[in-house]
Each structure stands twice: as C-alpha cells, then as structure tokens.
Amino acid sequence: MTDSELFFFNQLNEKQQRLYAGLKSSNLGYHGVGQVSLELGLHPHTIRLGQKELESQNSLPYNAVRKDGGGRKKKLKMTFK
C-alpha cells in the first residue's frame, strides 16, 4: 500500500474505513482479508463486516457510523449532597 493510499484511508471515518477494507479485500481474492488486515491494521472481523455490508447493500444510514447503542458508554456523574 502506498503512502498516499494510507493517508487517504486515515482520513475516512469508521464506516468508510470498514467499507473500503471490505472492497479491497474482496478484490484481492482468497487471502484478501488477511492481507488487508496486516496492511491497514484492522481486525479481520471488521473487514468481513465491511464485505457483508457491501454484498447486502444494506449498511447503516448515510450519517450513522455505528449502530444505535454502539461505542463507548457515557460516564456516570456522581453527585454528593
């Protein structure tokens, strides 16, 4: 992967990175997931999820990066009386 491709990849949000990795691995064939995982530093499950989203064309809405409830939970604020 060239420096410009890596720079481009790092500018994408999580959803876009997942879809890009899924497309790239599908184009590479049999060992594509492993190769893309090593190149981009993504977990193979993330890449396979991107492949599934591309195949089904049923991904998250345009402006959503994660499913509802995904991501880090909010910190609870403790109040003392």
N, C-alpha and C positions, 0 to 999 in steps of 0.2 A: 504494500500500500504506500502510495507516495505521500509526501508531507502535505501537499495541498488537499488530498483526499482526507487525511486525518484531521486537518484543520477544519474542513467542511463538516465532517462528522461531529466534531466537538461543538459546533455552533448549533446543532439540532437539539430539540427538546427530547424527552424520554420516548415519547410515542414515535416521533420521526426517526430516532436512532434505531428503535426496535424494527420499524418497517424497512428501513434502509438495510439493516443487517439481515433481515429475512429475505429480502430481494437479492442481495449479494450472495448469500449462501445458496439460495435456490439456483442461481446462475452458475455456481461453481460445481454443482453436482453432488456426488456421493459423500465426499468428506468436507463439503462446504461449511457445515455448521461448526465443525472443529477448527477449520482453518480461520473462519471469520471470528470465532471466539478468541483465538490466540491473537489475531491482528488487532481487534478492537477492544479486547479486554471485557467482553460481555459474557455472561453465563449462557451456556448452551440452551437452557430452558427459555431464556429471554428471546433468543434468536428463533427458536421453534415457535414461540408465541407470535412473533412477527410474521413468520411464514404462514401460520394458521389465519392470522388476520388478513393477510394478502389473498389467500386462497378463498376465504369466505366473503371477502369484501364487506365484512360486517364489523368494522372496528368501532372504536369509541367515536362519539360525536366530534366534529372538527375541532372545537375549542377545548375538549377534555383530553388530559394527558393520562390520567389514571381513572379506574373505575370509582364509583362513589364509595367512600369509606376507605379508599386506598391511601397509602402514605403514612407519615408519622402522625400519631395521635397528639392532640393538643395537650399542653401541660396544665395540670390542675393547679389552680391558685388556692393556697391555704390562707384563710383569714383567721386571725386571732382576735378574740374580744378582750 
